[in-house]
Amino acid sequence: MITKTISFPKRLNSIRVVFEAIGPFDSYDGVDKVVIDPSTCDFAEPFPLIYCAFQIINLIKSYPDMRVEHRLPGNTNFSGYAGHVGFFDFIGSPFGKDLGEARGNSRYFPIEVWNIPDFKETAGEYPLGELVDRRSSDLAGILLQETSGDVFDVLQYAIREISRNAVEHSKGENAAILAQYWPTTGIAEVAVIDDGVGIAENLYDNEFIDISNSTAALKAALLPGITGVSRAERVEQHERWHNSGFGLYIVSRLAAKYGQFRVISSGDYLELHRNSQFHHSYPMQGTAVGIRLDVKQLDRAKQFIARTISDGEAMQSEILKDFPIAASAASKLFSSQFRVKLGD
């Protein structure tokens, strides 16, 4: 019998260490049993943690005849945290709390899995964006322990826009979200992942975009006015929530300025931090987006977002000058603004 062990790194804090631990899926050809051993891990951040979970889930799905053994997590900070947020249950391990069992607090929001078809059914006749907006408000409120003000508005906006991408564009069955707040540093991190077709496949549906590979697609998706929704579909969408291709553009620049923006899709990974950009190829079925924000600085981020929108509209008029796309109301406004303005 051929056995292969996935030993977690001591610090689960990057996509690279996840890839080094799991490796490419084809390296499991001929493997009879895989042992998942988290006992050596002591720390994890939301984005690499949820990416790790999806990779393990997809690995097991790819080799349905391979036996899976889950070893006990060690007596570490990681085991307490991962067990509490539902990570072990998520990957099929019998340890820790079940998904949905733990309640969030001012430090974290546990893994929440959204079944996208059910999400759409729950929304009913209302736009999906409305449902995502309200859930994003709940999440921002849990992390900040407040439900109004400039900082709340900015964090809620960022969560909403990356969550909308997963629910509205992924064409997948499931999306998952996980968030953490570190009061000592003032850093909040939110990760959203889906099992959909990926950004490149989505952008192929836009008749005004010519992309040659997934790397180009990833970078194009962060430009203003670039969306995978066809012109015909946009015409039918709710005017407040139509897909204008501005949400990911704004959030990527917001997170790059006030923290870090990370996205991985269709095998390509892109990281933005201030004026630096890092690109690498890592395996991924679907799309994952992670944002880290310095909450202490977000009280002045509204003005930055306003300037970014203005710059983006000028930029997209040149990028898509033969087919200008105006930013949707939702992408331009914070939830508290358009609810008051539109009488909600």
GIWO-V477047 format. One record per backbone hydrogen bond with DSSP energy under -1.0 kcal/mol. CO is the residue of the C=O (numbers start at 1). NH is the residue of the N-H. If there is no record, write none. Layout:
co = {CO CO}
nh = {NH NH}
//
This chain:
co = {2 2 4 6 10 10 11 12 14 15 16 17 18 19 24 25 26 28 32 33 34 35 36 37 38 43 45 46 47 48 49 50 51 52 53 54 55 56 57 58 59 63 67 69 74 76 77 78 79 80 81 82 83 85 86 87 88 89 98 107 108 109 112 114 115 116 117 118 119 120 123 127 128 129 130 131 132 133 134 135 136 137 138 139 140 141 149 150 151 152 153 154 155 156 157 158 159 160 161 162 163 164 165 170 173 174 175 176 177 178 179 180 182 182 186 187 188 189 190 191 192 193 198 199 200 202 203 206 213 214 215 216 217 220 223 230 231 240 246 247 248 249 250 251 252 253 254 255 256 258 260 261 262 263 264 265 268 269 270 271 272 273 276 278 280 286 287 288 289 290 291 292 293 293 294 295 297 298 301 302 303 304 305 306 307 308 309 310 311 312 313 315 316 320 328 329 334 335 336 337 338 339}
nh = {32 33 35 37 42 43 13 45 18 19 20 21 22 23 27 28 29 31 67 4 69 6 71 8 41 12 49 50 51 52 53 54 55 56 57 58 59 60 61 62 63 66 34 36 76 80 81 82 83 84 85 87 97 111 90 91 93 92 101 181 105 179 177 175 119 120 121 122 123 124 126 130 132 133 134 135 136 137 138 139 140 141 142 143 144 145 153 154 155 156 157 158 159 160 161 162 163 164 165 166 167 168 169 197 116 195 114 193 112 191 109 189 186 187 295 182 293 180 291 178 289 176 202 203 204 205 206 209 217 218 219 220 221 223 226 234 235 330 250 251 252 253 254 255 256 257 258 259 274 294 292 272 290 270 288 268 265 280 263 278 261 276 273 271 269 266 194 264 192 262 190 260 188 295 297 298 300 301 305 306 307 308 309 310 311 312 313 314 315 316 317 319 320 323 332 333 338 339 340 341 342 344}
//
